[in-house]
Amino acid sequence: MYRNNIILSTRFGDLDGDLKSDKVALIGSVEKNNTSYIKNLKLIMDINNSTKVFNIDMEGYQFNVYLVNIFKGNSDQILITGQYGGTGGYCIFRLYQYKDNKLKLILNNENLTKSLNCSAKYLKDYKVEIECIENNQKYIIDINKNFKGYLDLAYNDDKNPIEGMSPTVSAPNTIYPIIVGGDNHYTLQIQQRIVGVSNSDLLGAIQSVIEVDENNKISIKSQYLLLFKANKDSFLTKLPIGAEIISLDKFGGENDIIITDLNNDYNNDIIFAYKYNGDAYLGIGVYENDIFKIIDIYKGRGLDISYLDIKPVDSSYSKTIIIGWKIREISSNLDLLVYSDNKLKSILVNNELYFGKIDVLDFNDDGIYEIVLWTHDTGEAYIVKIYKFENDKFVSTDEYDKLYYPKVLNYYQNLVNKYPTSPTYLNYLNKSKSILDIDAKE
């Protein structure tokens, strides 16, 4: 059974070059017993005072839509991205142009894979050669410091490649629209993994930046080899074969991990995360005598991590890992983890708290943080609640509403200015004014 019409992503842009803002929403059906798998995608476009609906023949995970000026013209193109299942983490995407009331397919992952044709092979003495035919480039990777277990599967005792063994360059696994330098148009940045004997044997990646024109012509503007630090004692070699690392760099980490003292024992703890068989995991490890040791692994409640911060939220613990387990693009499940007695455990009794946006603030300046959750309602509307620990319970409170709600008021005022006839946004604006003791007529 599927739940219909789940909003996955919403964007605003100019689709027809008339200098007016158009709205595009991507919706899909989410399987009730597997909240991360999405089918029956539809693109809903509000343009020129009319609504148009287009069926999109894609299904998978983590869908998003972007409106980006790829063609250097006056209008935006529509980029839809998602992911296949499995341990490879391959991306799927479609690039469309809206013209004459129709969607014209410009590019998809099948066409792109053919244009970014790279191959790899093992060389003697623990080296890998990568050749990218379209751009006439060759790269060499020294894998001498790779995990011995992986090397033994690919090489014999004389350091010659074993016949029949070869590394691979994957199909694109990420694609992002980017603006380079002073350009006012977008290009597409694509990464392809270079993998050895398994998906967890990650040797590097090919990163390409491409331009696309409306005649479906792809031009490679730049192409680079990205190398990942190899360490035979790193946490990567301790994970299940096929696991995919979740980089924690965007949450303040470095080299995919966060190093901190979680339990005040004056020793560094290493926080890492990965995806495996459709689930996300968070782990704690330490180095003992220069050997990495996993201490504990916690299975999350989603397919990825959308948010992670470390702050004290309960006076009983000096540090709490505040984490959002990503369910889909606009919804994550809140979890609060503490590390004690060599175990990661949740201190959150209610595991049904979801959010699309989150703020972590110390309203009292007492060193204990409160958490503000913006839970998606409809369109661009969110239900905003503030939570705190009180008597060992995580409860909602209105104690700090007057401190926080000016931000909420400003958010809904902007929406009402953009959509003056929307009763939903006006209702939320008036509620915000009421909380702040402002007359609704003002």
PLY file of the C-alpha trace (Angstrom):
ply
format ascii 1.0
element vertex 442
property float x
property float y
property float z
element edge 441
property int vertex1
property int vertex2
end_header
0.00 0.00 0.00
1.18 3.51 -0.83
0.35 6.92 0.58
-0.26 9.33 -2.27
0.78 12.91 -2.90
3.68 13.27 -0.50
5.49 16.55 -1.27
9.14 15.69 -1.80
10.58 19.01 -2.92
9.40 22.49 -3.94
11.26 25.14 -5.96
10.62 28.56 -7.46
12.07 29.92 -10.70
11.29 31.25 -14.15
10.39 28.40 -16.49
9.31 30.38 -19.54
11.47 33.50 -19.42
8.64 35.94 -18.65
10.46 37.29 -15.55
7.67 35.94 -13.30
8.10 33.42 -10.52
6.80 29.92 -11.26
6.39 27.17 -8.67
7.34 23.54 -9.19
6.54 20.78 -6.70
7.69 17.17 -6.93
5.31 14.68 -5.31
5.29 10.90 -5.06
3.81 7.86 -3.38
5.58 6.45 -0.32
5.15 2.80 0.63
3.60 2.58 4.10
5.88 -0.14 5.40
8.97 1.34 3.73
8.82 5.09 4.16
11.94 5.77 2.11
11.03 4.15 -1.23
9.16 6.46 -3.60
7.08 5.67 -6.70
4.54 7.41 -8.95
6.41 10.69 -9.24
4.55 13.72 -10.53
5.75 17.22 -11.32
3.17 19.90 -10.51
3.84 23.29 -12.09
2.06 26.54 -11.25
2.80 28.73 -14.26
0.90 31.59 -15.92
-2.05 31.25 -13.53
-2.58 27.60 -14.43
-1.52 24.27 -12.99
0.10 21.58 -15.10
0.83 18.01 -14.00
3.41 15.72 -15.61
4.08 12.07 -14.76
7.77 11.31 -14.20
8.93 7.78 -14.95
11.33 7.37 -12.00
11.30 5.54 -8.68
13.82 5.12 -5.90
15.06 7.15 -2.95
15.86 10.74 -1.90
14.25 12.65 -4.75
14.76 16.37 -5.17
13.97 18.96 -7.82
16.04 22.00 -8.84
15.25 24.91 -11.15
18.55 25.96 -12.74
19.61 28.02 -15.74
21.71 25.49 -17.65
21.31 26.88 -21.19
22.54 30.44 -20.46
19.17 31.83 -21.55
16.32 33.62 -19.80
14.52 30.56 -18.45
15.30 27.80 -15.96
15.51 24.10 -16.67
14.18 21.38 -14.37
16.62 18.93 -12.79
15.19 15.95 -10.87
17.65 13.82 -8.88
17.29 10.65 -6.82
19.07 7.42 -5.94
18.78 3.76 -6.76
18.72 1.29 -3.91
21.54 -1.09 -3.10
25.02 -0.51 -1.76
26.38 1.30 -4.82
24.39 4.45 -4.22
24.00 5.29 -7.93
22.13 8.45 -8.78
19.22 8.75 -11.16
18.23 12.03 -12.71
16.35 13.75 -15.50
17.01 17.20 -16.98
13.96 18.74 -18.65
13.13 21.92 -20.51
9.59 23.27 -20.33
8.58 24.51 -23.78
5.26 24.84 -25.63
3.39 23.42 -22.62
5.45 20.24 -22.76
8.41 18.76 -20.93
11.31 17.99 -23.25
13.83 15.47 -21.91
17.34 16.86 -22.38
19.48 14.43 -20.40
19.20 11.39 -18.16
21.63 9.16 -16.31
21.80 6.62 -19.15
22.94 9.26 -21.68
25.36 10.79 -19.20
26.99 7.46 -18.34
27.78 6.89 -22.02
29.39 10.33 -22.27
31.48 9.89 -19.10
33.08 6.67 -20.24
35.95 5.81 -17.88
37.58 2.44 -17.27
40.15 1.15 -14.77
42.69 -1.66 -14.53
45.23 -2.93 -12.00
48.91 -2.45 -12.80
51.96 -4.18 -11.35
53.23 -3.05 -7.93
49.85 -2.03 -6.50
48.86 0.69 -8.93
45.60 1.43 -10.70
45.25 3.15 -14.07
42.06 5.06 -14.92
41.36 6.10 -18.50
38.58 8.57 -19.40
38.08 8.22 -23.14
35.84 11.21 -23.86
38.28 13.68 -22.30
41.42 11.75 -23.32
42.74 11.63 -19.76
44.68 8.99 -17.84
45.28 8.86 -14.09
47.41 6.61 -11.85
46.57 5.74 -8.23
49.12 4.18 -5.89
47.17 1.73 -3.68
50.23 0.35 -1.88
48.81 1.44 1.50
45.40 -0.08 0.90
43.97 -2.69 3.29
45.99 -5.90 2.84
42.85 -8.03 2.68
41.73 -6.12 -0.42
45.18 -6.22 -2.04
45.41 -9.99 -1.55
42.18 -10.42 -3.51
43.53 -8.45 -6.48
47.28 -9.30 -6.53
49.47 -12.39 -6.27
52.62 -12.64 -4.14
54.72 -11.07 -6.93
52.55 -7.94 -6.86
51.11 -8.77 -10.26
47.35 -8.38 -10.84
45.39 -11.63 -10.62
43.87 -12.53 -13.97
40.21 -11.60 -14.19
40.36 -9.03 -11.40
39.84 -5.40 -12.29
38.66 -2.25 -10.52
35.66 -0.38 -11.90
34.57 3.20 -12.44
30.94 3.40 -11.43
28.06 5.11 -13.12
27.50 8.62 -11.68
26.75 8.40 -7.98
26.24 12.14 -7.32
25.11 15.04 -9.47
24.77 18.64 -8.29
24.05 21.92 -10.09
26.83 24.42 -9.38
27.84 27.94 -10.40
31.53 28.29 -11.22
33.32 31.59 -10.70
31.48 34.65 -11.99
29.15 32.74 -14.31
25.44 33.42 -13.98
24.44 30.01 -15.28
24.72 26.52 -13.84
26.90 23.60 -14.75
26.56 20.04 -13.46
29.13 18.47 -11.15
29.23 14.67 -11.30
31.20 12.13 -9.30
31.92 8.52 -10.24
33.44 6.17 -7.69
36.54 4.13 -8.42
36.11 0.87 -6.52
38.33 -2.16 -6.15
37.24 -5.62 -5.07
34.00 -4.40 -3.45
32.00 -1.21 -2.94
33.70 -0.68 0.42
37.12 -0.79 -1.30
36.91 2.85 -2.36
40.04 3.96 -4.21
39.00 7.44 -5.32
36.57 9.20 -7.62
36.43 10.98 -10.96
34.83 14.41 -10.65
33.59 16.01 -13.86
32.00 19.39 -14.49
29.85 19.45 -17.62
27.76 21.86 -19.64
24.65 20.78 -21.53
22.89 22.59 -24.35
19.30 22.31 -25.52
20.37 20.00 -28.36
21.47 17.41 -25.77
25.17 18.05 -26.43
27.42 17.43 -23.42
30.69 19.32 -23.03
33.17 18.32 -20.33
34.58 21.57 -18.92
36.90 19.98 -16.36
37.72 16.55 -14.98
39.75 15.60 -11.90
40.89 12.60 -9.95
39.89 12.73 -6.29
41.95 10.60 -3.91
40.76 9.38 -0.53
43.25 8.85 2.25
43.99 5.14 2.53
44.65 3.73 5.99
44.62 0.00 6.59
43.59 0.56 10.21
40.81 3.07 9.44
37.17 2.46 10.33
36.39 1.83 6.65
38.07 -1.57 6.74
36.04 -2.58 9.80
32.62 -2.08 8.22
30.52 -4.72 6.44
31.55 -5.24 2.83
29.21 -3.09 0.77
28.76 -0.38 3.40
28.76 3.22 2.15
30.29 5.98 4.26
28.11 8.92 5.30
30.47 11.88 5.44
30.16 13.93 8.63
32.16 16.83 7.19
29.01 18.94 6.68
28.34 18.62 10.42
31.74 19.97 11.45
33.81 16.83 10.89
36.91 16.28 8.82
37.83 13.39 6.53
34.28 12.00 7.00
34.53 11.66 10.81
34.13 13.73 13.98
36.76 13.47 16.71
35.73 14.59 20.21
35.69 13.46 23.84
32.11 12.30 24.30
32.31 10.86 27.82
34.86 13.20 29.47
37.53 10.53 29.91
40.18 12.76 28.29
40.46 10.42 25.31
39.34 11.11 21.76
36.28 9.27 20.52
35.76 8.89 16.77
32.22 9.28 15.46
31.53 7.75 12.05
28.43 6.88 10.04
27.52 4.65 7.14
24.65 3.21 5.11
24.11 -0.50 4.72
21.17 -2.42 3.24
18.95 0.66 3.19
19.59 1.73 6.81
21.81 4.41 8.35
24.14 3.68 11.25
26.18 5.79 13.68
29.28 4.34 15.29
31.85 5.14 17.97
35.45 3.99 17.75
38.86 4.62 19.31
42.47 4.05 18.45
44.26 1.60 20.76
47.96 1.09 20.09
47.50 2.65 16.64
44.78 0.11 15.79
41.25 1.33 15.15
38.63 -0.42 17.27
34.87 -0.09 16.94
33.27 0.30 20.37
29.58 0.47 19.49
27.25 0.89 16.51
23.73 2.29 16.70
21.15 1.51 14.00
19.20 4.60 13.00
15.61 5.11 11.94
16.20 6.34 8.41
18.22 5.89 5.26
20.63 8.80 5.80
21.59 11.55 8.25
20.22 15.05 7.61
21.40 16.74 10.81
24.00 16.14 13.50
25.18 18.35 16.33
26.70 17.72 19.75
25.28 19.87 22.54
24.13 19.36 26.16
20.32 19.16 26.12
19.84 17.25 29.39
21.65 18.31 32.56
22.32 14.63 33.34
24.73 14.38 30.38
27.49 16.76 29.37
27.16 15.94 25.66
24.28 14.69 23.58
24.40 13.76 19.89
21.40 15.48 18.32
20.68 13.63 15.12
18.12 13.70 12.32
17.56 10.36 10.62
16.51 11.30 7.10
13.23 9.70 6.01
12.71 11.79 2.88
13.66 15.22 1.58
11.34 17.20 3.87
11.15 14.91 6.88
13.68 13.58 9.38
13.19 11.65 12.60
14.74 13.24 15.71
16.97 11.17 17.96
19.08 12.11 20.99
22.03 9.84 21.72
24.44 9.73 24.65
27.62 7.69 24.98
27.96 5.98 28.34
29.53 2.72 29.51
30.85 2.12 25.98
27.32 2.20 24.57
25.39 4.59 22.38
21.84 4.86 23.69
18.84 7.03 22.95
17.45 9.18 25.77
14.41 10.05 23.71
11.31 8.08 24.75
9.16 9.54 21.98
10.59 8.28 18.69
7.83 9.89 16.61
9.22 13.44 16.50
9.75 14.55 12.90
11.11 17.76 11.42
11.92 19.47 8.16
13.90 22.28 9.81
15.61 22.41 13.19
17.22 24.96 15.50
19.25 24.14 18.61
19.39 27.16 20.93
20.26 27.98 24.53
17.38 30.31 25.41
18.34 30.61 29.09
22.10 30.99 28.59
22.49 28.23 31.17
24.55 25.88 29.01
21.59 23.53 28.39
20.11 23.72 24.92
16.51 23.61 23.75
15.44 22.19 20.38
13.04 23.85 17.94
11.36 21.54 15.43
9.66 22.76 12.27
7.41 19.89 11.20
6.04 20.03 7.66
2.30 20.62 7.37
1.37 21.54 3.81
3.02 23.46 0.99
5.68 25.59 2.66
3.90 25.67 6.02
5.44 24.18 9.16
4.19 23.54 12.68
6.79 25.04 15.03
7.31 23.62 18.53
10.04 24.15 21.11
11.19 21.19 23.22
13.26 20.89 26.40
14.13 18.32 29.03
12.10 18.70 32.20
12.15 16.14 35.01
13.97 13.70 32.73
11.26 14.04 30.06
11.58 15.70 26.68
8.48 17.89 26.47
7.16 20.73 24.33
7.03 24.15 25.95
5.74 27.62 25.15
8.13 29.20 27.64
10.40 30.59 24.92
7.82 31.37 22.24
8.19 35.15 22.54
11.95 34.81 22.11
11.76 32.59 19.06
8.54 33.52 17.26
9.81 36.75 15.66
11.68 34.38 13.32
8.46 32.42 12.66
6.51 35.64 12.12
9.04 36.84 9.57
8.91 33.49 7.77
5.13 33.57 7.35
5.06 37.29 6.55
7.33 36.56 3.59
5.05 33.73 2.48
1.94 35.90 2.73
3.69 38.62 0.73
4.43 36.01 -1.93
1.00 34.34 -1.76
-1.42 36.99 -0.49
-4.51 34.86 -1.24
-3.33 31.78 0.68
-5.58 31.18 3.71
-3.11 28.63 5.12
-0.16 31.01 5.28
-2.36 33.86 6.52
-3.68 31.62 9.29
-0.14 30.71 10.38
0.86 34.38 10.22
-2.04 35.36 12.48
-1.17 32.59 14.94
2.38 33.93 15.10
1.09 37.44 15.72
-1.19 36.14 18.46
1.71 34.46 20.23
3.64 37.73 20.09
0.58 39.77 21.22
0.43 41.59 17.90
-2.95 42.60 16.49
-3.76 40.42 13.49
-4.78 43.54 11.53
-1.31 45.02 11.77
0 1
1 2
2 3
3 4
4 5
5 6
6 7
7 8
8 9
9 10
10 11
11 12
12 13
13 14
14 15
15 16
16 17
17 18
18 19
19 20
20 21
21 22
22 23
23 24
24 25
25 26
26 27
27 28
28 29
29 30
30 31
31 32
32 33
33 34
34 35
35 36
36 37
37 38
38 39
39 40
40 41
41 42
42 43
43 44
44 45
45 46
46 47
47 48
48 49
49 50
50 51
51 52
52 53
53 54
54 55
55 56
56 57
57 58
58 59
59 60
60 61
61 62
62 63
63 64
64 65
65 66
66 67
67 68
68 69
69 70
70 71
71 72
72 73
73 74
74 75
75 76
76 77
77 78
78 79
79 80
80 81
81 82
82 83
83 84
84 85
85 86
86 87
87 88
88 89
89 90
90 91
91 92
92 93
93 94
94 95
95 96
96 97
97 98
98 99
99 100
100 101
101 102
102 103
103 104
104 105
105 106
106 107
107 108
108 109
109 110
110 111
111 112
112 113
113 114
114 115
115 116
116 117
117 118
118 119
119 120
120 121
121 122
122 123
123 124
124 125
125 126
126 127
127 128
128 129
129 130
130 131
131 132
132 133
133 134
134 135
135 136
136 137
137 138
138 139
139 140
140 141
141 142
142 143
143 144
144 145
145 146
146 147
147 148
148 149
149 150
150 151
151 152
152 153
153 154
154 155
155 156
156 157
157 158
158 159
159 160
160 161
161 162
162 163
163 164
164 165
165 166
166 167
167 168
168 169
169 170
170 171
171 172
172 173
173 174
174 175
175 176
176 177
177 178
178 179
179 180
180 181
181 182
182 183
183 184
184 185
185 186
186 187
187 188
188 189
189 190
190 191
191 192
192 193
193 194
194 195
195 196
196 197
197 198
198 199
199 200
200 201
201 202
202 203
203 204
204 205
205 206
206 207
207 208
208 209
209 210
210 211
211 212
212 213
213 214
214 215
215 216
216 217
217 218
218 219
219 220
220 221
221 222
222 223
223 224
224 225
225 226
226 227
227 228
228 229
229 230
230 231
231 232
232 233
233 234
234 235
235 236
236 237
237 238
238 239
239 240
240 241
241 242
242 243
243 244
244 245
245 246
246 247
247 248
248 249
249 250
250 251
251 252
252 253
253 254
254 255
255 256
256 257
257 258
258 259
259 260
260 261
261 262
262 263
263 264
264 265
265 266
266 267
267 268
268 269
269 270
270 271
271 272
272 273
273 274
274 275
275 276
276 277
277 278
278 279
279 280
280 281
281 282
282 283
283 284
284 285
285 286
286 287
287 288
288 289
289 290
290 291
291 292
292 293
293 294
294 295
295 296
296 297
297 298
298 299
299 300
300 301
301 302
302 303
303 304
304 305
305 306
306 307
307 308
308 309
309 310
310 311
311 312
312 313
313 314
314 315
315 316
316 317
317 318
318 319
319 320
320 321
321 322
322 323
323 324
324 325
325 326
326 327
327 328
328 329
329 330
330 331
331 332
332 333
333 334
334 335
335 336
336 337
337 338
338 339
339 340
340 341
341 342
342 343
343 344
344 345
345 346
346 347
347 348
348 349
349 350
350 351
351 352
352 353
353 354
354 355
355 356
356 357
357 358
358 359
359 360
360 361
361 362
362 363
363 364
364 365
365 366
366 367
367 368
368 369
369 370
370 371
371 372
372 373
373 374
374 375
375 376
376 377
377 378
378 379
379 380
380 381
381 382
382 383
383 384
384 385
385 386
386 387
387 388
388 389
389 390
390 391
391 392
392 393
393 394
394 395
395 396
396 397
397 398
398 399
399 400
400 401
401 402
402 403
403 404
404 405
405 406
406 407
407 408
408 409
409 410
410 411
411 412
412 413
413 414
414 415
415 416
416 417
417 418
418 419
419 420
420 421
421 422
422 423
423 424
424 425
425 426
426 427
427 428
428 429
429 430
430 431
431 432
432 433
433 434
434 435
435 436
436 437
437 438
438 439
439 440
440 441
